[in-house]
């Protein structure tokens, strides 16, 4: 069973930066696609960013140019570097991983709050 554990969330002021990490219990080389999603209160979960095994990336329109996704295969960890944060970025952030068999796993989520 795959376990994904997010960390790095917290309270940050508007315009600030934060880096989220997602540690996997297995080799992330086995995942064809990994990504970050977020869910704000009263809203549906939305795509933030994805990265595949070839390191091709995809970003949600609202975070393009501000967020950067990466993965470190040696550490079995995925990252989301967030900068120029806005209050509307406030949400619970989840990491996701999809295996070669199409199985999808989720982390437990980490809260990010952007507020002055």
C-alpha positions in Angstrom: 0.0 0.0 0.0 1.4 3.3 -1.0 1.6 6.1 1.6 2.0 9.7 0.6 2.8 12.2 3.4 2.6 15.9 2.8 4.4 18.5 4.9 5.4 22.2 4.7 2.0 23.8 5.0 1.4 26.8 7.3 0.5 30.4 7.6 2.2 32.9 5.2 1.6 36.5 4.3 0.4 37.6 0.9 3.3 37.8 -1.5 5.3 35.2 0.5 6.6 31.8 -0.4 6.2 28.3 0.8 7.5 24.9 -0.3 5.4 21.7 0.2 6.9 18.2 0.2 5.3 14.9 -0.4 7.2 11.8 0.7 6.3 8.5 -0.8 6.7 5.1 0.9 7.7 3.5 -2.4 9.9 4.5 -5.3 8.3 7.4 -7.2 9.8 6.0 -10.4 6.9 3.6 -10.3 4.4 6.5 -10.7 3.6 7.6 -14.3 2.1 10.8 -13.0 2.4 12.8 -9.7 0.7 16.0 -8.8 -0.7 18.5 -6.4 -4.3 19.4 -6.0 -6.1 21.8 -3.6 -9.5 22.2 -2.1 -10.7 25.4 -0.5 -13.8 25.5 1.8 -17.0 25.1 -0.2 -15.2 24.5 -3.4 -14.3 21.4 -5.5 -10.8 20.0 -5.5 -8.8 21.5 -8.3 -5.6 20.8 -10.2 -2.6 22.8 -9.1 0.2 21.0 -11.0 1.4 17.7 -12.3 4.7 16.2 -13.4 5.2 12.9 -15.2 8.1 10.5 -15.4 9.6 12.4 -18.3 9.5 15.6 -16.1 6.9 17.2 -18.3 4.8 19.6 -16.2 1.3 21.0 -16.3 -0.1 23.8 -14.2 -3.6 25.2 -13.4 -4.2 28.6 -14.9 -4.4 30.3 -11.5 -0.9 29.3 -10.5 1.1 29.5 -13.7 4.2 31.5 -13.3 4.0 31.4 -9.5 4.3 27.7 -8.6 6.8 25.1 -9.6 6.5 21.3 -9.3 9.4 19.0 -9.1 10.3 15.4 -8.1 13.4 13.9 -6.6 13.6 10.2 -7.5 16.5 9.6 -5.1 14.5 10.9 -2.2 11.1 9.5 -3.3 9.8 13.0 -2.8 7.7 15.5 -4.7 7.8 19.2 -4.2 5.6 22.3 -4.8 7.4 25.6 -4.6 4.9 28.4 -4.2 5.7 32.1 -4.5 3.8 35.3 -4.8 1.1 33.7 -2.7 -2.4 35.2 -2.7 -5.2 34.9 -0.2 -7.1 32.9 -2.8 -4.4 30.2 -2.6 -5.6 29.3 0.8 -6.7 25.7 0.7 -5.8 22.1 1.8 -3.1 20.9 -0.6 -3.0 17.2 -1.5 -0.4 15.2 -3.4 -1.5 12.5 -5.7 0.3 9.6 -7.5 -0.8 7.4 -10.3 0.9 4.0 -10.9 1.6 2.3 -14.1 -1.5 0.1 -13.3 -3.7 3.2 -13.1 -4.1 3.1 -9.4 -4.4 6.5 -7.8 -3.2 7.3 -4.2 -3.7 10.5 -2.2 -2.0 12.0 0.8 -3.8 13.3 3.9 -3.4 16.9 2.9 -1.6 19.9 4.4 -3.2 23.3 5.1 -1.9 26.4 3.5 -3.3 29.7 4.7 -2.4 33.0 3.1 -3.3 35.9 5.3 -2.0 39.1 6.7 
